[in-house]
Amino acid sequence: MIDLNEDMKQAEAWLNNTEGEMSEDQLIYLAATGFEDCPDFCGSKKYCKDEACSCIRATFPTPDHYHLYLLMRSQAIEWLKQGIIANAVSKEAFSNEKCQEEYK
């Protein structure tokens, strides 16, 4: 069982923390694959403000790392969308080109 007062104190301390290390590779990996948010049974999520639950605190050493992850994840998703669209357009263009050659 989780001590809510202690958890909220730890969350407040984490929100004020500006020092901590996380490798670039780990941050890039998380941005590319996604950080799995708290499971439904995470009691910390209900009581800790500003996305400072124990799951996030355990993964990201500071709020700055977490916010950088969010920006990088957003960019990774945009690139993924662009790649999917480019792939679809490329296949369609190839298919149309092939059809036009058959009618010549």
Secondary structure in CASP SS format (residue, H / E / C, confidence):
PFRMAT SS
TARGET T0000
AUTHOR 0000-0000-0000
METHOD secondary structure of the structure
MODEL  1
M C 1.00
I C 1.00
D C 1.00
L H 1.00
N H 1.00
E H 1.00
D H 1.00
M H 1.00
K H 1.00
Q H 1.00
A H 1.00
E H 1.00
A H 1.00
W H 1.00
L H 1.00
N H 1.00
N C 1.00
T C 1.00
E C 1.00
G C 1.00
E C 1.00
M C 1.00
S C 1.00
E H 1.00
D H 1.00
Q H 1.00
L H 1.00
I H 1.00
Y H 1.00
L H 1.00
A H 1.00
A H 1.00
T H 1.00
G C 1.00
F C 1.00
E C 1.00
D C 1.00
C C 1.00
P C 1.00
D C 1.00
F C 1.00
C C 1.00
G H 1.00
S H 1.00
K H 1.00
K H 1.00
Y H 1.00
C C 1.00
K C 1.00
D C 1.00
E C 1.00
A C 1.00
C C 1.00
S H 1.00
C H 1.00
I H 1.00
R H 1.00
A H 1.00
T H 1.00
F C 1.00
P C 1.00
T C 1.00
P H 1.00
D H 1.00
H H 1.00
Y H 1.00
H H 1.00
L H 1.00
Y H 1.00
L H 1.00
L H 1.00
M H 1.00
R H 1.00
S H 1.00
Q H 1.00
A H 1.00
I H 1.00
E H 1.00
W H 1.00
L H 1.00
K H 1.00
Q H 1.00
G H 1.00
I H 1.00
I H 1.00
A H 1.00
N H 1.00
A H 1.00
V H 1.00
S H 1.00
K H 1.00
E H 1.00
A H 1.00
F H 1.00
S H 1.00
N H 1.00
E H 1.00
K H 1.00
C H 1.00
Q H 1.00
E H 1.00
E H 1.00
Y C 1.00
K C 1.00
END
